[in-house]
Amino acid sequence: MPLAASTDPAHGGARHDRRVPEERPQFSLRETSEPRIVVIDDFMDSPSHQSAWKFLNEPGWGFGAYSDGSPNGSRYLFKHYAGYVESGSEERTPAAIEDELVAYPAIARIWEKLKAGPLNGRPLARCYANGMPPGAEGGLHMDSNIPTHFTALYYPHLEWRPHLGGETLFFRQDGSDLVGAVYPKPNRMVLFSGTIPHVARPISMKAQLMRITLMFKTCG
């Protein structure tokens, strides 16, 4: 499937790629001089999507995740599935990290599709889920300071409505303006360079659910 891409140098030169819906060929992330944001809709088949959603809603959430490290920053729920926990200095191998996903088939299927497609050849460093209750706020942050590190962010909800909020916003390096905004459409995958500053917007206080996202982070 061809990518419809736009680049605006006035907004930091980030490249925001959207899928043209008529076709579905494989594609890969290439090294470019511009940070890239790639959006893929209907990423998993329906049974795999529903299986992931059911699994992510099972008990087992921990509390204390954050992207705003300030004393008053929001803390929210998380589940760790594989990879580095505290820092990249931990002694782990890519093969061992992937083996940790075997215990979670619904999650492993998503990684296998990423590994066979857009993230082919990129070692998995970490996989985890976040659960943000209504009103919890994210903080502007980068996932890495290394351009070859990528993040795959999956929206597993079965349905979502615009009034709920919860968009992922991407910013210029200096935080002065947006370079992209992604709506948390169910079964949507977003891939981007870990060097792009981004933040999760809170969901409405009237919502009767959490904003759940699943992340796969690569290194190398």
N, C-alpha and C positions, 0 to 999 in steps of 0.2 A: 504494500500500500504506500502510495506516495505521501510525503509529509508536506503540509502547508506550513511554511516557516516565515517568521517575521523577525527582523532585527532592528532595534531602535537605538542608535548610538547615544542619543540624548538621554536614554534611560539605562545607561550602564552597559549597553551592548549585549544584554542577555538574550539568548535565542529561545523563543517560546514556540515549540512545534506542536501542531495539532494534527490528528489523524484525519485524512479524507476518507469518508465512510464507505466508498464503493468497493474497495479492495482490501485484502489482508495479507500481503506478503511479509516475510521476515524482514527485520531491520536490525541494526546494531548502533550502539553509541560509538562515535568516532571521536578521536582527539581533535579538538578545534581550538582556536584562539579565543573563542567566546564561550562563556558558561551556557549550558543548554538545559532547557526544561522540555521534557517530552511527555505528552499526555496520551494514554492508550485507553480507550473505552472498551467495555465488555471483555476485560482481560482474561477472565476464566470462564469456562463453560458453566452453565447454570447449576448443575449438581455440585461442582467444586466450589462455586461461590457460596451456595447455601451451606455446604459442609463447613467451610471456613467460618462463616457467620455463626453457626451453631456452636462450633468449638470455642470461638473467642468469647462467647457469652457464658461459658461454663465458669464455675467458681475457681478461685486461685489467684485473684488479683492482689498485688502488693500495693502499698501506698508510699509516696514520697518522691515520685518522679517529678522532674521540673526542667524547664528550659530557661527560666528566669531565676538565676542563682541569688538574687538579692534577698535580704531577710524577709521582706513582705511579698515575695513572689509566690504565685500559686503552686501548690503541690497537688498531684493527681495520681491516678492508678496506673499500674504497669504490670506486664507479664514478660519475663525474660525466657527466651526459647533457646538461644544458641549464641556462642561467641564471647567476646570480651565483656567483662562485667564492670571493672573499675577503670582500666586503662589498656592501651595497646601494647604495653610492656609485658603483659601477662604471657606466659609461655603456652602458646597454642598454635596448632597448624591448621591450614584451611581444610584439610581432610577431616580432622577431628571436629572442627566446628560444624561441618556439614553433617557428620555422624550424629551430632546432638539433635538434629531435626528429625531423625528417624522416629523418635518417640512421639512426634506430632504430625501424622500423615496429612492432615488438612493444610498445615502450613508448609510442609515439605513439597507438596504438589505445586504450590505457587512458586517456590524457589526453583524447582526443576524447570518450570516454564521460563522463568527469568534467565536461568543459566543456559538454557538451550536457545534463547533468543537475544534480547537486547543487552543482557549482562554476560554474554558468553565470554569466557576467559577471565572474568573478574572474580577473585576469591572472596567468599563471604567472610565478613569480619564480625557481624553481629545481626541478630534477629530478635525483635521484641515488639510488643504491642503497647499502646497507650490508651487509657480510658479517661477522658476529660468530662467530668460532670458539668451540668449547667453553671455558667458563670466562671469556671476555672479559666485562667488566662495563660497563654504562652508568652515567652519572651523571644525577641529577635535574636537569632543565633545562627552559626554555621555548624554543619556536621563535621567538617574537616577543613584544614588549611592546605590540603594537598589536592591539586586539580584533578588527579586521576582517581580520586575516591568518589564513588557515586552512591546515592541513596535512591532506593525504590520505595515509594510510599503507596500503600494500597488502602482504598476505602471499602471496607467489607459490608457496610450496611445494606440491607435489602431494599430500603426506601429512604428518601431524604426529601426535605422541602426547603425552599429558599428562605422562609422566615426563621428557620432554625439556626442560620449562621454556620460557623465552623469552617469557613474557607481557609485555605493555605495561601498566604501572601508571600511573594518573593520580592526582595528589595535590592537596590543598588548597594555596592559595598559600603558606602558612607551612610546608608539608611535614609537618604534624602528623598527617595521616590520609589514607587513600585516598578518592577520589571515584569511582573506577572501575577495573576491571581487564579487559583484553581478551586472550583466548586467541588465539594465532596460527593460527587455523583456515585451512586452504588456501583461496585465492580469496576471502578476506575483505578488505573495504575498511573502514577506520576514518577518519572525518573529525572534526576537532576544532579548536577555537580554539587558535592558537599561544600564547595566554597561559596555557594550562593546564600546570602543571609535570608532567612525565612522565619515565619511565625504562624502558628495556628491561632485563628481567631476564635474567641469563646462562642459557645452556643447559647441560645436564649435561655433565660432563667425560667421560662414557661415550658421548656422542653421536658418530656418525661423519659429521657434516655441519656446515655453517655455518647460522646463523640469517640468512636473507636477507630484507631488506625493501626496498621501493621507495617513495620519497617524492616527492610533488608538493607544493610550497609556493606559496601564492598571496600576492599583495599587493594593495593598493588598498582 
